[in-house]
Amino acid sequence: MADGLAPALLRVTDLVKTFPGLTALDHVSLEVRGGEVVAVVGHNGSGKSTLVKILAGAYAADGGAVVTEEGTELHFIHQDLALIGELTAVENLALYKSPDPDRACELVGRFGPVFDIEAPVRDLTPAQRAVVAISRALDGWTHPANVVVLDESTESLHKTEVDVLFDAVRRLAADGAGVVFVSHRLDEVLTLADRVVVLRDGRKVADEPVATLGHGRLVELITGGQAAMAHTHETTVRDGDPVLTVRGLRGGTVEHLDLDLRPGEIVGVAGVLGSGREALPSLLYGAASGAADELTVSGAPYPRRSPGGSLSRGIAFVPGDRARHGSVRDLTARENLTLPQLRTLTGRFGNLSARREHAEADRLFTTYQVRPARPEQRFALFSGGNQQKIVMARALRDDPAVLLLDEPTQGVDIGAKAAIYDAVESAAAAGTAVLVSSSDAKELLRLCDRVLVLRDGRCAAVLTGTDLTEHRLVTEGYGLS
Ligand SMILES: Nc1ncnc2c1ncn2[C@@H]1O[C@H](COP(=O)(O)OP(=O)(O)OP(=O)(O)O)[C@@H](O)[C@H]1O
């Protein structure tokens, strides 16, 4: 817990960072004391990553200072945990040194029973991978008074893995370390942090002890008072003919799966990493290789799946890693939004109506709260969450027959999340069959008519109605029921 007398291990003063035409950080100051967990929150594009990049030395600031207590080092745990899947835990822990199994055992052992540290980390459970990542961040500490920066490190973790990470973080803080926790997950922020710094459009708008904040107040500070999402989804049972039918689907981590998707329904897919949950949308779309005993779209056999074949059958897919797979980074945001739909934006003589294209881009920017509101900016220059909003906006305006979504709101701020949920529900109301694969239980509860819980590549349970609870999603996911 924060001790008012503990020294500031990290002092950020009046930090300024500008990009052409935009101030990403506008005189931001904050302090992190030994024993204290400071959360940094803010909507997409508010400046969180820019702050982390300056702390990590990846960007130079235009003004202000970052000062650490003498001897204090900064250590980072990034969103993807930054592990190399093919290497073992021992090798990942010794990336720039010679592998030392004894040292690896000692580091990993601090967090519970030692697992197979000689296996490739891709074969470990997500919780074990989290332990490897945090062990690496802790390696080489000669004293406890360092600062660990968790940069959206929990985004792809399931609740149980998050608990492992948080236990480790709490122990570090108890030993005197300072912790910076950058996150969109407000429940986790309220659970872990002692103090919360809120950024909005590059400015610090709040720096308050967590004890004085509730969820509602935090949302208000982040959004500047705009309304956030409220209601949960009501289960609708559809009994029309399925638009997509698949039997015996297999490939990647999916061992065997049967599925019927009906027009207008929103079907969730839950499960821990490696359960098949993360592989299913790309497998159905044909972006990942696999096979099926039977697959039909609108009653017609679709034997060999491919992205082109799926698109022409009205199947749209928004991949999890949309910055890499869902976009053309060097085109403008407007071009990314409108390119696949040029047909609908052409004028009477087939010429592209620049006016309509611009108007459509402006409308989508407003609906999905893309920041900055500059459709002509290169896609690559938007923050991660804003890139995500752009790719989602494009998929949702396509009117597909089937919409396959993988982690549709990962890294997206609370305001845009509500807009995305509304858009998914409107698409379903207009007849689109939606499949949502997500590690966010609240998202599945909010959106879905039923949820398939995958375990070991197979469907372990189908939850619907009053059975569709966060508790059941977790217990079925781990086989604890
Ligand atoms: N290299 C760059 N060139 C131009 N603009 C940039 C660059 N990097 C970031 N920006 C802009 O700076 C602002 C802050 O971005 P930053 O990535 O820090 O936001 P963030 O709070 O981390 O958002 P997210 O939650 O979406 O990751 C955004 O408007 C972004 O578009």
The ligand as an SDF file (V2000), in Angstrom:
LIG
                    3D

 31 33  0  0  0  0  0  0  0  0999 V2000
    4.2110    8.3770  -34.4480 N   0  0  0  0  0  0  0  0  0  0  0  0
    3.1060    9.1430  -34.3970 C   0  0  0  0  0  0  0  0  0  0  0  0
    2.8480   10.0770  -35.3410 N   0  0  0  0  0  0  0  0  0  0  0  0
    1.7390   10.8670  -35.2870 C   0  0  0  0  0  0  0  0  0  0  0  0
    0.8140   10.7870  -34.3240 N   0  0  0  0  0  0  0  0  0  0  0  0
    1.0230    9.8700  -33.3540 C   0  0  0  0  0  0  0  0  0  0  0  0
    2.1530    8.9940  -33.3420 C   0  0  0  0  0  0  0  0  0  0  0  0
    2.0730    8.1850  -32.2460 N   0  0  0  0  0  0  0  0  0  0  0  0
    0.9380    8.5340  -31.6130 C   0  0  0  0  0  0  0  0  0  0  0  0
    0.3260    9.5650  -32.2580 N   0  0  0  0  0  0  0  0  0  0  0  0
   -0.9180   10.2400  -31.8550 C   0  0  0  0  0  0  0  0  0  0  0  0
   -0.7520   10.6680  -30.5030 O   0  0  0  0  0  0  0  0  0  0  0  0
   -1.9840   10.5300  -29.7920 C   0  0  0  0  0  0  0  0  0  0  0  0
   -1.7550    9.7160  -28.5440 C   0  0  0  0  0  0  0  0  0  0  0  0
   -1.5560    8.3690  -28.9380 O   0  0  0  0  0  0  0  0  0  0  0  0
   -1.2430    7.2020  -27.9010 P   0  0  0  0  0  0  0  0  0  0  0  0
   -0.8400    6.0080  -28.7210 O   0  0  0  0  0  0  0  0  0  0  0  0
   -0.2950    7.6680  -26.8670 O   0  0  0  0  0  0  0  0  0  0  0  0
   -2.6930    6.9750  -27.2610 O   0  0  0  0  0  0  0  0  0  0  0  0
   -3.1820    5.8570  -26.2320 P   0  0  0  0  0  0  0  0  0  0  0  0
   -3.7950    6.5740  -25.0810 O   0  0  0  0  0  0  0  0  0  0  0  0
   -2.0850    4.9010  -25.9360 O   0  0  0  0  0  0  0  0  0  0  0  0
   -4.3330    5.1610  -27.0740 O   0  0  0  0  0  0  0  0  0  0  0  0
   -4.8070    3.5980  -27.1340 P   0  0  0  0  0  0  0  0  0  0  0  0
   -5.6160    3.3830  -25.8980 O   0  0  0  0  0  0  0  0  0  0  0  0
   -5.6750    3.6050  -28.3450 O   0  0  0  0  0  0  0  0  0  0  0  0
   -3.6050    2.7320  -27.2630 O   0  0  0  0  0  0  0  0  0  0  0  0
   -2.9720    9.8930  -30.7580 C   0  0  0  0  0  0  0  0  0  0  0  0
   -3.7700   10.9270  -31.2950 O   0  0  0  0  0  0  0  0  0  0  0  0
   -2.1050    9.2870  -31.8310 C   0  0  0  0  0  0  0  0  0  0  0  0
   -2.7870    9.2760  -33.0710 O   0  0  0  0  0  0  0  0  0  0  0  0
  1  2  1  0
  2  3  1  0
  2  7  2  0
  3  4  2  0
  4  5  1  0
  5  6  2  0
  6  7  1  0
  6 10  1  0
  7  8  1  0
  8  9  2  0
  9 10  1  0
 10 11  1  0
 11 12  1  0
 11 30  1  0
 12 13  1  0
 13 14  1  0
 13 28  1  0
 14 15  1  0
 15 16  1  0
 16 17  2  0
 16 18  1  0
 16 19  1  0
 19 20  1  0
 20 21  2  0
 20 22  1  0
 20 23  1  0
 23 24  1  0
 24 25  2  0
 24 26  1  0
 24 27  1  0
 28 29  1  0
 28 30  1  0
 30 31  1  0
M  END
$$$$
